[in-house]
Amino acid sequence: MTIENQRDLDGILAIGRIVAEIRDAMLAAVKPGMTTAELDEMGGQMLSRLGAISAPMKCYDFPGFTCISVNEEAAHGVPGARVIGEGDIVNVDVSAERDGYFADTGGTMVVAPVADGKATLCKATELALARALAEVRTGAAINQVGKAIEDVAKTHRLKIIRNLAGHGLGRSLHEEPEGILGFYDRGDRRFFEYGQVVAIEPFLSTRSSYVSETDDGWTLVGDPASRSAQFEHTVIVTDGAPIVATRSQTAA
């Protein structure tokens, strides 16, 4: 989607604020002993209260309001009976629609006590997102997002999950440009266009470069001993720094 008018801008910013609020509330609520289904129900109640609809449910019949991935699960984790424990690494991915506009966001945290390696993984992935966003502007090469993420991964001796990527969105959950990769692809000749709405989401991992679906048909897992993190923002491309629609409301 490309922003065409004030209504488009207001629509993306409104749904962006909603998913950001839910993301932050869910991550803050994570505690040992709760199930991922309980955490997801919180997200579902907030979506209803804020007048939004779960995008994975709406678009793909996903069996949950949000995607919650724990430990070996890299993405698209199905909420259920899994009990969150001390030291677990938990990713929450929230995407939703309101008034015909979509936004997508995610974050990762570690349940105390926090091991140094897991803290480093999360901090590095969050840094990778910040570095990637610095490359998003009108006329910039899309593959520079991947280069920025790859540089951070190499510095921290982490792997990039190569078959997960960012994407365009706005009028639906996944649109062009698809495949905004987390590594440098010199063959990608695309450029960002003014007003494009895109989701930038690095996935860094301790062991896995690729993930595949488990028997549930949704959850993505690589090496069972691997741990991964994802941070994601929906942004609008401008001639300068992108407009971050999913920024935390506590951030100025």
C-alpha positions as CSV (number, residue, x, y, z in Angstrom):
1,M,0.0,0.0,0.0
2,T,1.0,3.6,-0.7
3,I,-0.4,6.4,1.4
4,E,-2.6,8.4,-0.9
5,N,-4.3,10.9,1.4
6,Q,-4.9,12.0,5.0
7,R,-7.4,9.2,5.6
8,D,-4.8,6.6,4.7
9,L,-2.2,8.2,7.0
10,D,-4.7,8.4,9.9
11,G,-5.9,4.9,9.3
12,I,-2.4,3.3,9.4
13,L,-1.3,5.4,12.4
14,A,-4.5,4.4,14.3
15,I,-4.1,0.7,13.8
16,G,-0.4,1.0,14.5
17,R,-1.1,2.5,17.9
18,I,-3.5,-0.3,18.7
19,V,-1.1,-3.2,17.9
20,A,1.7,-1.4,19.6
21,E,-0.4,-1.0,22.8
22,I,-1.3,-4.7,22.7
23,R,2.3,-5.8,22.0
24,D,3.6,-3.8,25.0
25,A,0.8,-4.9,27.3
26,M,1.3,-8.6,26.5
27,L,5.0,-8.5,26.8
28,A,4.7,-6.8,30.2
29,A,2.2,-9.4,31.4
30,V,4.4,-12.4,30.7
31,K,5.1,-14.3,33.9
32,P,6.1,-17.9,34.8
33,G,3.2,-20.3,35.2
34,M,0.9,-18.6,32.6
35,T,0.0,-20.4,29.4
36,T,0.4,-19.0,26.0
37,A,-3.4,-19.3,25.6
38,E,-3.9,-17.1,28.6
39,L,-1.6,-14.5,27.2
40,D,-3.3,-14.7,23.8
41,E,-6.7,-14.2,25.4
42,M,-5.5,-11.0,26.9
43,G,-4.5,-9.9,23.4
44,G,-8.0,-10.9,22.1
45,Q,-9.8,-8.9,24.8
46,M,-7.7,-5.8,24.0
47,L,-8.4,-6.1,20.3
48,S,-12.1,-6.3,21.0
49,R,-12.0,-3.3,23.3
50,L,-10.0,-1.2,20.9
51,G,-12.3,-2.0,17.9
52,A,-9.8,-4.1,15.9
53,I,-9.7,-7.6,14.4
54,S,-6.9,-10.1,14.6
55,A,-5.2,-10.1,11.2
56,P,-3.9,-13.7,11.2
57,M,-7.4,-14.8,12.1
58,K,-9.1,-12.7,9.5
59,C,-6.6,-13.4,6.6
60,Y,-5.5,-17.0,7.3
61,D,-7.8,-18.5,9.9
62,F,-4.9,-18.7,12.4
63,P,-6.0,-20.5,15.6
64,G,-5.2,-17.6,17.9
65,F,-5.5,-13.8,18.2
66,T,-1.8,-13.3,18.2
67,C,1.3,-15.4,17.4
68,I,3.3,-16.4,20.6
69,S,6.6,-18.2,20.1
70,V,8.6,-19.7,23.0
71,N,12.2,-20.9,23.1
72,E,12.8,-23.1,20.1
73,E,9.8,-21.6,18.3
74,A,11.0,-18.9,15.9
75,A,7.6,-17.5,14.6
76,H,3.9,-18.2,14.1
77,G,3.6,-20.0,17.5
78,V,0.1,-21.2,18.1
79,P,-1.3,-20.1,21.6
80,G,-2.3,-23.1,23.7
81,A,-1.5,-25.1,26.8
82,R,2.2,-24.4,26.8
83,V,3.3,-23.1,30.2
84,I,5.8,-20.2,30.2
85,G,8.7,-20.9,32.6
86,E,11.5,-19.0,34.2
87,G,14.3,-18.1,31.7
88,D,12.0,-18.7,28.7
89,I,12.4,-16.4,25.7
90,V,9.0,-15.3,24.5
91,N,8.1,-13.6,21.2
92,V,4.8,-11.8,20.8
93,D,3.7,-10.9,17.2
94,V,0.5,-8.7,17.0
95,S,-1.1,-7.8,13.7
96,A,-4.6,-6.4,13.3
97,E,-7.1,-4.6,11.1
98,R,-9.4,-1.7,11.7
99,D,-11.5,0.3,9.2
100,G,-9.7,-1.5,6.3
101,Y,-6.2,-0.7,7.5
102,F,-3.6,-3.2,8.8
103,A,-0.5,-3.0,11.0
104,D,2.0,-5.6,12.2
105,T,4.4,-5.5,15.1
106,G,6.4,-7.8,17.4
107,G,8.8,-7.9,20.3
108,T,10.8,-10.4,22.3
109,M,11.5,-10.7,26.0
110,V,13.2,-13.1,28.4
111,V,11.4,-14.2,31.6
112,A,13.7,-13.7,34.7
113,P,16.2,-14.9,35.5
114,V,17.8,-13.6,32.3
115,A,20.9,-15.4,31.0
116,D,23.5,-13.2,29.3
117,G,23.2,-14.9,26.0
118,K,19.5,-14.5,25.8
119,A,19.8,-10.8,26.8
120,T,22.4,-10.3,24.1
121,L,20.2,-12.0,21.5
122,C,17.3,-9.6,22.2
123,K,19.4,-6.5,22.4
124,A,21.1,-7.3,19.1
125,T,17.9,-8.0,17.3
126,E,16.4,-4.8,18.6
127,L,19.5,-3.0,17.4
128,A,19.2,-4.7,14.0
129,L,15.7,-3.3,13.7
130,A,16.9,0.2,14.5
131,R,19.8,0.0,12.0
132,A,17.5,-1.4,9.4
133,L,15.0,1.4,9.8
134,A,17.8,3.9,9.3
135,E,18.0,2.6,5.7
136,V,14.3,3.1,4.9
137,R,13.7,6.2,2.9
138,T,12.5,7.2,-0.6
139,G,14.8,5.9,-3.3
140,A,16.9,3.8,-1.0
141,A,17.7,0.2,-2.1
142,I,15.6,-2.3,-0.3
143,N,18.6,-4.7,0.0
144,Q,20.3,-2.2,2.3
145,V,17.9,-3.2,5.0
146,G,19.2,-6.7,4.8
147,K,22.8,-5.5,4.8
148,A,22.2,-3.5,8.0
149,I,20.7,-6.5,9.7
150,E,23.4,-8.8,8.5
151,D,26.1,-6.5,9.8
152,V,24.6,-6.5,13.3
153,A,24.2,-10.3,13.3
154,K,27.9,-10.8,12.3
155,T,29.1,-8.4,15.0
156,H,27.2,-10.3,17.7
157,R,28.0,-13.8,16.2
158,L,24.4,-14.6,15.6
159,K,22.6,-16.2,12.6
160,I,19.9,-14.7,10.5
161,I,16.8,-16.8,9.8
162,R,16.9,-16.5,6.1
163,N,13.4,-17.7,5.2
164,L,11.6,-15.1,7.3
165,A,11.4,-11.6,6.0
166,G,9.6,-8.2,6.2
167,H,6.9,-7.2,3.7
168,G,4.6,-4.6,2.5
169,L,1.1,-4.2,4.1
170,G,-1.7,-1.7,4.6
171,R,-4.8,-2.9,2.9
172,S,-4.1,-6.5,3.8
173,L,-1.5,-8.2,6.0
174,H,0.9,-9.1,3.2
175,E,1.4,-7.0,0.1
176,E,4.2,-5.9,-2.2
177,P,7.1,-5.5,-1.6
178,E,7.3,-9.0,-0.3
179,G,10.6,-10.5,0.8
180,I,12.3,-7.6,2.5
181,L,15.2,-9.9,3.5
182,G,17.2,-9.9,6.7
183,F,20.5,-10.4,4.7
184,Y,22.1,-8.6,1.8
185,D,20.9,-9.8,-1.6
186,R,22.9,-8.0,-4.3
187,G,20.4,-9.3,-6.9
188,D,17.5,-7.3,-5.3
189,R,17.2,-4.2,-7.5
190,R,14.1,-2.8,-5.8
191,F,13.9,0.6,-4.2
192,F,11.6,2.1,-1.5
193,E,8.9,4.4,-2.8
194,Y,7.5,7.5,-1.1
195,G,4.5,6.6,1.0
196,Q,4.9,2.9,1.0
197,V,3.8,1.0,4.1
198,V,6.2,-1.8,5.1
199,A,6.9,-4.1,8.0
200,I,10.6,-4.4,8.9
201,E,11.3,-7.5,11.0
202,P,14.7,-8.9,11.7
203,F,14.9,-12.5,13.0
204,L,18.2,-13.4,14.7
205,S,19.1,-16.8,16.0
206,T,21.7,-18.6,18.0
207,R,21.9,-21.6,15.8
208,S,19.3,-21.7,13.0
209,S,19.5,-20.2,9.5
210,Y,16.3,-21.7,8.4
211,V,13.0,-22.8,10.0
212,S,10.2,-25.1,8.9
213,E,6.6,-25.8,10.0
214,T,5.9,-28.2,12.8
215,D,3.0,-30.7,12.7
216,D,0.5,-28.0,13.7
217,G,0.9,-26.5,10.3
218,W,1.9,-23.0,11.7
219,T,4.7,-22.9,14.2
220,L,8.1,-22.4,12.7
221,V,11.1,-24.2,14.3
222,G,14.8,-24.8,13.3
223,D,17.4,-26.4,15.5
224,P,15.5,-27.5,18.7
225,A,18.3,-26.1,20.8
226,S,18.2,-22.7,19.0
227,R,16.8,-19.5,20.5
228,S,15.7,-16.6,18.3
229,A,14.3,-13.1,18.6
230,Q,12.2,-10.9,16.5
231,F,11.4,-7.2,16.7
232,E,9.1,-5.6,14.1
233,H,7.7,-2.2,13.2
234,T,5.2,-1.0,10.6
235,V,6.6,2.1,9.0
236,I,5.7,4.6,6.3
237,V,8.4,5.5,3.8
238,T,9.3,9.3,3.6
239,D,12.1,11.3,2.1
240,G,13.8,11.2,5.5
241,A,13.4,9.0,8.5
242,P,10.3,6.7,8.2
243,I,7.2,7.3,10.2
244,V,7.0,4.5,12.8
245,A,3.3,3.6,13.2
246,T,3.9,1.0,15.8
247,R,6.2,2.9,18.2
248,S,5.6,2.4,21.9
249,Q,3.4,5.1,23.3
250,T,5.8,5.6,26.2
251,A,8.5,6.5,23.6
252,A,8.5,10.2,22.6
